[in-house]
C-alpha cells in the first residue's frame, strides 16, 4: 500500500469536465484549484510534485446527449478511461494520485485506475449528495449522481471501466456529510449496507467520533481514497459549487476531517471535485479546495 506516512511524491491530473452535471462551469475547477497555489504549497511541504496537466475532454457541444436517463454517458466514459490509465500509471509509479475535477462522475475513472494498480481500496465519499442513483432511479439523468452506484456494480454503466465485471465491497464504502438523497438512493443504501454519516448524525455525535468510525470501516488493502465534493462544505464557506445545498460542514470541520485522516497514514489517493468558478467569489472556493488537499496531505491549519 502507498502509505501516506511515506509519501514523498504527488502526481496531479485535472479533468476539466462538466458533462455529468446539470449546471455548466465545473470544467474550470482544475484551473481554479491550481491558480490557488496548490503545486507551490505542496512543494513547500517538501513534496515532489509532477503535474500531468489536464486530460482532453470534449464539451457537451461536441457530442450527442444519448440516453436521457444517463446523459452524455459515452463521452463521460471516454474521459474516465483516459483518467483510469493516468491514475493507474501514477499509483504504480509510487505517486500519490491527486485528481482535480470536474464533476463527480470522474470518480468512476479514478477508482478504476486505483483498482488496476492496487486491487482494492476503501472509498470515503465526502459529499452533500449520495450519488448512488442508477439510470432507472435518477430524476435528472445526470451521471454525476450515479458514480457510487456504478462502482457498486449497479445500473449497468462503466463497462469500459470494468464496473460491469467488478465492484467495490459495500463494507468499504462510506458516505460522509450527506444531507440530501433521492428515494431510490435511500433504498440502495439500505439494501447494499453502505454506511452513511448524515450531517444530522455528525451534528449529534460530533465529527471526530463519526470519522473515527468511518476510518475503522475503511482500513484495509489499498488504503483509503478520499473523494471530496466541495459541496460537502456549507455554501456560506464554499459558494462556488455545482449543486449547493445548505447545512454542510463548516470550514473548521472540513479541515479537521482532513487532518484526522492524514494522521492515520491510511490515505493513499484523493480527488477534489465540483468547484464552479462561475458561481464563486474571487476564487474563494478554489482556495478552500486547495487548502483541504493540503490538510489531507498532512498540513495543519496552523502551519
Steps between C-alpha positions, in 0.01 A plus 500: 500500500611855427494615862469872558770490766753418226354714219756730347368533146163632387363466149232749395258463211209726411174390339327812360160341451145604580321243282363319803350809661181691438673836534794625295825625650671225699718425197701805614552355847850357442626840386346672804665257742838528330471880490461496880866392524454128556824381341708773666359414842552128451864565418534719809389195700804319364311288250615429147221589257442387142213664319356283225295803392139475384350216305341598170126482560233594245226745589130421470489687169721237335288195569151362521328495836401138436275324750314765700514269803885519491585819315831508304586155633727412207702822514533470878615141473761597242643766731496257792692241298778756448492586869511134597820452302663809649410415860618141464831624357549742789413243766727234351784752484476578870319832472215612721229549233325836535214564259341842449148521359278559323171343596479200732439246225879495453528284812403199289830543313710590804398196702522267200863606462567447869359147481714427195808591703407377848214249464301649788427834667272654760283785371416800719236701311486848654201662335170674571341246266501121493582473128366147520226525239474271198364605160170349607475685831653837403248784471740705285705257293817684607781247529678687781221366720580137407869419562462327838228272365714428194800407715278266700416320175151646464333671205697352213729801440878499464551181299827630350618580851436149626204592721269241345753228591636611838369714783603661825421317821211700654652433843790727394286781362403786732284801417595793723326835550191396307206737525274434201395172336254384237256222585683243289827585670355436845386159384838408350693612808275288719507193274876508439599572857700812419588698813384858480581779745243772445559856616232437760699211648822701483330787684369268770808284557779735396716491192798327663295207633330446165824528305682258730226243435520561127878455499478168683251378242718611209839372615640223286691412184560790265444761769228767501404707199342836587247609241412852614221699340548858613121533542543296818609832649225749582431750217581784739860375492504353148266699275656391172363147466304306243199410715490699826297377796475675838605352833840357410835463671655816638847614398641369826318166479619439145861570592476293818372206297793521258752540784362196684517296181856616434608393848389140435757445227230311310413753230646377171328726243258789471277685258341840552206580274210733414673837544303741279683831446195650327312495831800591715625825653866587433590128486400451861388142436804416290723616785305293752530195275878542485521548876301182566732303276796630696335400827436148366870480418604594851505878527317636804305826500769651715788429270 
